[in-house]
Amino acid sequence: MSPNGLFHWVGEQIGRLIRAIVDGLAWFFGHIFGAIDSFYGGLADELGIGRSMTALIILVIGLVLLLSGLRHAMRRRLVSGLLIGGLGVLLLGWLIH
């Protein structure tokens, strides 16, 4: 066996290992992103909103405002809780309608 044959074989083995790692990561992330896309698609279809990033950001902001208003109301800050919660409901109502 010549030294070039040994180094060629080692290079092939390292190449196979790297290819297996890259293929595994591509499969994993492909399935993760596919699941996220399916989840958001189902959520957007059920709510009747668009699938754009803007709609998602507005949805998250509206939910944060709604939860913040609920937290204020639980801490006996009823006026601020009603104002913030009302703003969240207004935003979500505008988005969904």
Backbone torsions as a table, in degrees:
resi	resn	phi	psi	omega
1	MET	NA	127.7	-179.8
2	SER	-84.0	157.1	179.3
3	PRO	-60.1	-32.8	178.8
4	ASN	-65.9	-34.4	178.2
5	GLY	-64.8	-41.4	179.2
6	LEU	-65.5	-46.6	-178.7
7	PHE	-67.6	-33.8	176.8
8	HIS	-64.0	-44.0	179.5
9	TRP	-64.1	-44.1	178.5
10	VAL	-62.2	-41.7	178.0
11	GLY	-62.9	-40.0	176.8
12	GLU	-63.2	-42.0	-179.1
13	GLN	-65.2	-42.9	177.9
14	ILE	-65.8	-39.7	177.0
15	GLY	-62.2	-41.7	177.5
16	ARG	-63.5	-41.0	179.0
17	LEU	-63.6	-45.6	179.2
18	ILE	-63.4	-42.0	179.7
19	ARG	-63.8	-40.3	178.2
20	ALA	-63.6	-40.9	179.0
21	ILE	-65.0	-46.3	-179.4
22	VAL	-64.2	-42.6	178.1
23	ASP	-63.7	-40.1	178.0
24	GLY	-64.3	-43.3	178.4
25	LEU	-67.0	-38.6	178.0
26	ALA	-64.0	-41.4	178.0
27	TRP	-63.7	-46.6	-177.6
28	PHE	-60.9	-52.7	-177.8
29	PHE	-68.6	-31.7	175.3
30	GLY	-61.7	-42.1	179.0
31	HIS	-72.3	-37.8	178.2
32	ILE	-63.8	-48.5	-179.8
33	PHE	-66.9	-33.1	175.4
34	GLY	-64.4	-40.6	178.4
35	ALA	-66.6	-41.2	178.6
36	ILE	-64.8	-42.3	178.8
37	ASP	-63.3	-42.4	178.6
38	SER	-65.4	-40.7	178.7
39	PHE	-61.8	-49.5	-178.9
40	TYR	-66.5	-35.7	177.1
41	GLY	-63.2	-43.7	177.2
42	GLY	-65.0	-40.9	178.3
43	LEU	-63.7	-46.2	-179.4
44	ALA	-65.5	-40.7	178.7
45	ASP	-65.4	-41.4	-178.7
46	GLU	-68.3	-38.4	179.6
47	LEU	-80.7	-16.7	-179.7
48	GLY	77.7	30.4	178.9
49	ILE	-110.1	166.5	178.3
50	GLY	-73.4	165.7	-179.1
51	ARG	-95.5	19.4	-177.4
52	SER	-81.2	162.8	178.2
53	MET	-67.1	-31.7	178.3
54	THR	-63.3	-43.3	178.9
55	ALA	-63.7	-38.5	178.3
56	LEU	-65.7	-42.0	179.9
57	ILE	-65.3	-42.4	178.4
58	ILE	-64.6	-38.4	177.4
59	LEU	-62.1	-45.0	179.8
60	VAL	-65.3	-42.3	178.9
61	ILE	-62.7	-43.2	178.6
62	GLY	-62.4	-42.1	178.2
63	LEU	-67.0	-37.7	177.1
64	VAL	-64.7	-42.1	177.6
65	LEU	-63.5	-40.9	179.4
66	LEU	-63.6	-45.7	178.7
67	LEU	-68.1	-35.6	177.1
68	SER	-65.3	-41.4	176.2
69	GLY	-62.7	-38.0	177.2
70	LEU	-66.1	-40.6	178.3
71	ARG	-64.9	-39.5	177.3
72	HIS	-64.3	-41.1	179.7
73	ALA	-65.8	-36.2	179.1
74	MET	-69.9	-25.6	178.2
75	ARG	-90.7	15.9	177.8
76	ARG	64.0	31.5	170.0
77	ARG	-107.0	71.1	-168.7
78	LEU	-65.8	-39.6	-177.4
79	VAL	-66.1	-48.7	179.0
80	SER	-67.3	-34.7	176.8
81	GLY	-63.2	-41.6	178.3
82	LEU	-68.4	-39.2	179.3
83	LEU	-66.4	-47.8	-178.9
84	ILE	-68.9	-43.4	177.3
85	GLY	-63.3	-39.6	177.0
86	GLY	-64.3	-38.3	176.1
87	LEU	-64.6	-39.4	177.0
88	GLY	-64.8	-43.3	178.1
89	VAL	-65.0	-39.6	177.9
90	LEU	-62.2	-44.8	179.6
91	LEU	-64.7	-45.9	179.6
92	LEU	-67.5	-37.9	176.9
93	GLY	-63.4	-40.1	177.0
94	TRP	-65.0	-40.1	-178.3
95	LEU	-69.2	-44.2	-176.1
96	ILE	-76.3	-33.6	-177.3
97	HIS	-76.8	NA	NA
